[in-house]
Amino acid sequence: MNSEEKRESVKENYDLVAKQYGKDFGTYIEDLDIYKAFEKELPKGATILDLGAGTGRTYAYFSKRGYNYIGLDFSPEMKKEAFRIHGEFPYVLDDMMNVKKYFKYNSIDAVFAVYSLFHLSLDDFKKVLSNIHDILRDGGIFLFSHQLGSGEEFTDEPYLGEKGKNMLYMSYQTDDEIESVLKPLKFVEIYRKNKIETHDTAINRDNATTAYRIVRKVE
Ligand SMILES: C[S@@+](CC[C@H](N)C(=O)[O-])C[C@H]1O[C@@H](n2cnc3c(N)ncnc32)[C@H](O)[C@@H]1O
């Protein structure tokens, strides 16, 4: 499977689980401390782009606090579920590989990408990070999560039981791999936290460690 086919399979997966995902995570914020660490770095009324916006929990959090929130996701069913739960809000329906089609160089204050970039192959991940760097303004911040490990696999989709065996494409990165992507882009790390996944519906919950990082664009 090439990178595009991997992404296509991820989109199909989320179309299938959107209703259940919305029920469990449409409004539930599980990592409030990380949201707050991100918010601390934001200018008043900042424009936040959420890559892999899913069913809108991040929209609910930031729009209430006066930020200019824009979601992006390629799953039509996740978008539909987000609008059903929260009402309509700015939401680009496309692959995040195409983010530069929608946003100009140096135009966004902050990018948020939690539990989404782990569905990109390492090559795609590098391209997306470079594009994020381009659209962020100087001094802008970027929060993302990744799963610690190495290589890639098709893992079980927790919502689909037997039908979801070996279905969901996942990519893992070591700290060294992440740092080798961040460094040439001159992203400077300002926050870091590791979290062991224990939730029943977490992807790869056994032994999975999610790393969260907030980095700043410096010229
Ligand atoms: C596990 S969900 C997380 C959703 C949301 N960030 C949250 O925390 O609730 C992953 C989301 O990323 C989206 N996604 C994955 N790869 C994507 C891509 N290449 N372009 C756009 N969206 C993508 C999926 O459609 C799905 O909605």
The ligand as an SDF file (V2000), in Angstrom:
LIG
                    3D

 27 29  0  0  0  0  0  0  0  0999 V2000
   -8.5930    9.6480   16.6860 C   0  0  0  0  0  0  0  0  0  0  0  0
   -9.4310   10.8890   15.7740 S   0  0  0  0  0  0  0  0  0  0  0  0
   -9.0490   12.3350   16.7400 C   0  0  0  0  0  0  0  0  0  0  0  0
  -10.0100   13.4610   16.5100 C   0  0  0  0  0  0  0  0  0  0  0  0
   -9.7630   14.7100   17.3800 C   0  0  0  0  0  0  0  0  0  0  0  0
   -8.4550   15.2770   17.1560 N   0  0  0  0  0  0  0  0  0  0  0  0
   -9.9740   14.3930   18.8380 C   0  0  0  0  0  0  0  0  0  0  0  0
   -8.9950   14.4830   19.6030 O   0  0  0  0  0  0  0  0  0  0  0  0
  -11.1070   14.0540   19.1970 O   0  0  0  0  0  0  0  0  0  0  0  0
   -8.3930   11.1170   14.3200 C   0  0  0  0  0  0  0  0  0  0  0  0
   -9.0040   12.0530   13.2960 C   0  0  0  0  0  0  0  0  0  0  0  0
   -7.9810   12.4280   12.3640 O   0  0  0  0  0  0  0  0  0  0  0  0
   -8.5380   12.4430   11.0600 C   0  0  0  0  0  0  0  0  0  0  0  0
   -7.4430   12.2440   10.0870 N   0  0  0  0  0  0  0  0  0  0  0  0
   -6.5130   11.2550   10.0610 C   0  0  0  0  0  0  0  0  0  0  0  0
   -5.6680   11.4160    9.0260 N   0  0  0  0  0  0  0  0  0  0  0  0
   -6.0790   12.5460    8.3820 C   0  0  0  0  0  0  0  0  0  0  0  0
   -5.6110   13.2320    7.2160 C   0  0  0  0  0  0  0  0  0  0  0  0
   -4.5610   12.7780    6.4970 N   0  0  0  0  0  0  0  0  0  0  0  0
   -6.2380   14.3740    6.8430 N   0  0  0  0  0  0  0  0  0  0  0  0
   -7.3230   14.8390    7.5350 C   0  0  0  0  0  0  0  0  0  0  0  0
   -7.8180   14.2080    8.6370 N   0  0  0  0  0  0  0  0  0  0  0  0
   -7.2010   13.0880    9.0590 C   0  0  0  0  0  0  0  0  0  0  0  0
   -9.5550   11.2900   11.0870 C   0  0  0  0  0  0  0  0  0  0  0  0
  -10.5250   11.3910   10.0630 O   0  0  0  0  0  0  0  0  0  0  0  0
  -10.1420   11.4350   12.4930 C   0  0  0  0  0  0  0  0  0  0  0  0
  -11.2540   12.2810   12.5030 O   0  0  0  0  0  0  0  0  0  0  0  0
  1  2  1  0
  2  3  1  0
  2 10  1  0
  3  4  1  0
  4  5  1  0
  5  6  1  0
  5  7  1  0
  7  8  2  0
  7  9  1  0
 10 11  1  0
 11 12  1  0
 11 26  1  0
 12 13  1  0
 13 14  1  0
 13 24  1  0
 14 15  1  0
 14 23  1  0
 15 16  2  0
 16 17  1  0
 17 18  1  0
 17 23  2  0
 18 19  1  0
 18 20  2  0
 20 21  1  0
 21 22  2  0
 22 23  1  0
 24 25  1  0
 24 26  1  0
 26 27  1  0
M  CHG  2   2   1   9  -1
M  END
$$$$
